[in-house]
Amino acid sequence: MDIKKLRENKLIVDKVEEALQAAYSSNEEFNAVLDDVVPLSFKGLRDQEHEYLIKVSEALYWVERDAYLDELDYWEGRQQIDQHEAATAFIKQSDQQAVFLDLVDAIRLGRIAPFVGAGLSKSCGYPMWGEALRKIAQKLNGLGVQDIEPLMAQYEYLQVAQVLHDAASDQVRNFIKTEFRQRAGAITGPVLLLPELAQGCIVTTNFDSVIEDLFQQREHALDGYMYGTQPGNAFVQRLLRGERCILKLHGDARQENTYVFTQAQYQAAYGESLSFQNQLPRALRQIFISHSLLFLGCSLEQDKTLDLFKLVVGEAAFEIPDHFALLNEPATAQERARKEARLLQLKIRPLWYATPTDENGRPDHGMLEQILKLAIAVARRQVAFE
């Protein structure tokens, strides 16, 4: 076709060029790398004084598109490698390749059920359990933080919650209803990776709605749910069908009749001696024997959940898959060995990560997110882990 005739088909040409330009513009960061040199230049024929300047990325894209795409593939590969360099080095230096690669296999097979603790909602503005309990104590007349500290030091959070509830049950319920329903700003932090980890079930101890809101935003709304002791919803049946669903062990902040927060509420929900006739422990057991749990933002100190897992393991009635936990490196080797031994008895394999402090002296959990991103990338075969 005579090139001048293209002017007669301007609408078609404009549409094609618009699509090609949009594809080019979508690689802004890569284009900037190519253009970090002096632009190509040449003199015009009509006006020798006029100089045309062409960016390298534009010249390559519009003249040698296959070469442009080859360079883009190489650059993206390097970006993936560079992005995960710190996590890769940490996993190797800490001699944790085996547990990491087994976690990758579980992600690749779609077997992971994230078990989300308060640590993952912290970046969204919600308090950790210890913070929440202390905030409640500060609000009560005749009871102060000093009154609960001995129990807090022993991680006896259930007893603390019971003490607070006995002192002022209405204030405790109101605190949960208000504190865990308000969120300032966007959802941020490693919780954003949950849709890439969970193909089926998610378990959480959190009252807030961060997880449900996130999946709604990603247009992958959760199909089923069970909040605390809430009846109905056919949760286990949905779980067994592989539907995407959430089990909120402590209940949902919006529905106070679902709260499982105090020692008495735990006993009612789980039974005096952990009865699998009760729907909450029955649902949790089903997840424990059919999925690979990945504990995130959890301290995994002694609680009812771990007691339940210990009972299931001790019964030896099921073939239990490997479970995993990303955990903050303990302060001493002895503490790490003690905690690791306890978790391994529960079929939970810990993957420890370092937590340096930021400029304000607060622990920086950035390595947790980097390890998760690396595991997802390796599971998708976007990068190799060698």
N, C-alpha and C positions, 0 to 999 in steps of 0.2 A: 504494500500500500504506500502511495506517495505520502511522505511525512506531513506535507501541507494539508492533506485531506483529514488528518487527525483533528484539525481545528473544526471541521464540520461535525465531528463526533465528540464535541467538548464535554458533554454531560457524562458519557461513558468514560472518557479519559480521566475526568476529574474524580469520578467515583473510584477508579482503580488507583489513581495516585493518592487519593485520600486514605485508602486502606493501607497502601504501602508506607505512606508517611506515618500513619498511626503505629504500624509495627516497628518502624525505625525509632520513633520517639519513645516507645515503651522500654528501650534499652538505654536510658539516659546515662546511667552510671558507666556502662561499658563504652558508650560513645565518648564520654569525657576522657576516658583512659586513652583511646585512640587519638583524640584531639589534643593531647598534651604535647604537641610539637607545632612547629611553624606550619601554617596552612599551605596547601598547594596554591600556586599562583601562575597566571599566564596573562599575556597582553591580548587585548581585543584586536580584531582585524579592522573593524570600522574606525576605532579610535585607539591609536597606539599609546595614548597617554592613560587610557583606562586599564586598570589591573583587576582581574577577577581573582577573588580569594575563595577557595573551596576547602572546607574541613575534610580531614582525612577520612573520618567516619562516613561522611556523605558520599565522598568519591568511591569508597570501597563498597558501600551499600548499593548505590545506584549503578555502578559499573561492573563490579565483580561480586555479586550477591553471595555466591557460593563461598567465596573466600571470606566474606564478612561473617557468614554463619559459622564457618569453621573456626574463625578467631573467637567468635562469641562462645561457642561450645568449650573451647580451651579455657577461656577466661572464667566462665561459670564453674568449670571443674576446679580451677585454681582457687576461686572464691570459696567453694565448698570446703576444700582442704584447709585453706587458711582459717576459715571460720571455726573449724573444729580442732585446730591445732592444739590449743591449750587443754581441752578435754582429753584428746587422744594421748597427749604427753602425760597428763595426770593419771589416767587409767593404767598406763604402762609403768610409770614410775612407782605407783602404789601397788603394783603386782595384782591387779584386779581384772585382768583380761578375761579369765574364764567365766566369772559371774556376769561380767558385762556382755559377753557374747551370748550367753544363755538368755539374758534379758532381751537381747536383740532378736533371738530366734522366737521368743514368746510374742514379741511385738509383731514380727513378720507373719506369724501364724494367726494373729488376731485373737490371742488367748488372754491378753492383759485386761484386768479389771482394776483401774486405779482406785486406791483407798485413800481418800483425800482428808487430811487433817487441817487444823486451823492455820498451820504455817503457810498454806497455799492461798488463803484468803487475806493474809496479813497485808500484802501489797495493794489490796483493794480497799483498805481502810478499816478492816474488822480486827477486833482484838484476839490475841491468843487466849487459851482457856485460863491460864494463870492471871493474865491481865483482866479478863472479864470478871473473875471471881473477886479480885481485889477491888475493882471498880464498884461492884455491888456492895462489898463490905463498907466502903467509904460512904455510901449513901444511907446506911442504916443507923438509926439512933441506938445507942447502948451497945453497939458492936463495932469493932474497928479492925483494921488490917492486921494489927498485932495479935488479935485473938485467933486468927486462922493460920498464921505463919507456920506454927509447928506442923500442922497437917499438910500445908502446901509444900514444905520442905521434903515430905515423904511421898509427894505426888498423890496424896489421898484426896483427889479432887471431888470424888463422890461424897465423901463425908463433909467436905467443906460446903459443897452445894446444899447438902441436907441441913447443915447448921444455919446457913443463910436463909434457906426456905422456911425452916422452923421459926426463925426470928421475924421474917416478914415475907410471907409467901406472895402477897399481891405485888410487892415491889420487885421481887425476883422475876415474876412472870412479865411484869411491865418492862423490866430491863431487857429481857430477851426479845420481847415483841418490838421494842423500839431500836435497841442497839444493833440488832442483826437484820433490820429491814432497811436501814438508811445506808446508802453508799454514795460517797462523793467522788465524781469523776468516772473515768473509764475502767474497764476490767483490764488489769495489767499483770505482768509477771508470768511465772511458769504455768499457772492455771490455763493460760491460752493454748497450751500444747495438748490439753486433754482430748479435744476432738481427733487429734492425730494418733492418740494412744488407745482410745476406747472405741471398740466396734460394737460392744454389747453393754456390759453393766458398769456402773460407777457406784462406789460406796463412799459415804462421807459422814463424818461426825459433826459437820458444820450445820448451824441453823440457817445461814444466809442462803440466798438464791443465786449466787454467782454462777454456779455450774449450769443451772437451768437457763439463766439469761444468756450465757455464752453460747450454748448450743442453739438457742432460739435465734441469736444473731447470725450464727453460721448456717441457718436454715436446715439444721439437723435436730429439730425439737425431739426431746426425750419422749418415747412412746409410753413408758410405764413408770410408776413411782410407788414408793411406800415410805411414809413418814412415821418414824417411831412405831407406836403401837396401833397405827391407823389400820382398821380392818378393810377387807375387800381389795379391789384393784387387781386381783389375780396376778400378784407380783411374781410369784415363783413360776407360774405357767408362762408368763411373758419372758421371764429370764431363760427358761428352758427352750423357748422358741427362738432365742437369740436376738430378741428385740432390744433396742437401746433403752435402758431404764436406769433409774437411780434409787438407791436405798439410803435414806437419811436416818442414821441410827439414833440421833438425838431428837428427831422431829424437825418440824419446819417452823420458823419464827412466826409465820402468818397464822398458824393454827395451834393455839396453846393446848388443845386437848391431845396433841400428839407428842408433847414434850417428854423426853426421857433424860432427865437432868440430875435429879437427886438420887440418893441411895435407895429410898423407898420406891421411886419410879423405876429404877433399874431392876429391883427385885420383882416388881410387878410385871415388867416387860420380859425378863429373862427367866423368872422362876427363882424360888429360894435356893435351889441347887442346880441351876441351868437345865431347864426342861425344854426338850425339843418339841414338846407339844405346843409350846408358845410360838407364835408365828415369826417373831423377830429373830430369835436364835435359829429357828428352822430355815429361814431365808438366808441368814448369814452362813450357816453350815453349807447350804447348797452352793453358794458362791465359792466358799473355801475349797470344796472338793471338785468343782467343775471349771474354775478359772485360775489364772496365775495373778494373784493380787500384787499390785505395785504400790507400796506405802509411800506417800508423798506428803510432806508437811506434818508428819506424825513423830512424836517422841518415842513411841512404843515402850513406854514404861508400863508397869503392871496395871491392867484394867480388866473389865469384864470381857472385852473382845478377845484378849489374849488368853483369858481363862477358858473361853469357849473353844478356841483353836487347840489349846492343850488337851481338852477333853476329847475332841474329835480325833486328834492324833493318838491319844492313849487308847481309844476304843479299837484302833487298827481295823476298822470295818470298811475303810475306803482307800483307794489308791489316790494319794494326795499329790497334786502337781507341785512343782517348785513355785514358791512365792518370793518376791523381791522387795527390798526396802532401800530407798536412798536416804542415808542418815548422816547427820553431822558427826564428824570425827570426834570421839570423846577426848577429854583432856589428857588421859593417861592410857598407857598400853594395857594396864591391868583392868581399867574400866571397859575398854574396848573388848578385851578377851571375855570378860564376864557377860557383857551384853550380847556379844556374838554367840557365845555358847548357848545362852537362853533362847535366842531367836532361832538358831539352827535346830533346836529341839522341836520347834514349832513349824519346821519346814520353811522358814523365812530366811533367805540368804541376803545379808546386808551388803550394800555397796556404799562404802564410806566416802565422803567428800570433805574437802578442807573449807573452813569458813574464816578467812581473814577478817579483820575489823575495818570498817570504813573510817573516814575522817572524824566521825562523831563517836567512835568507839563501839558502834553497833556491828553485830556479825553480818558479814556479806555472804548471802547464800547463792551468789551468781553461778558458782560451779555446778550446783544442782541443775539449773536450767541448761547450762552448756552440755552436761552429760546427757540429759534428756534429748536435746536437739541432735547430739551425735548419734545416740541410739536409734532415733527415728530415721536419720539420714542413712545409717548403715543398713537398717532394716529395709529401706526402700532401694538400697543398692545405689544411692547417689554418691556415696564415698566408700572407699575400702578401708577396713581396719586390719592392718597387718602388723 
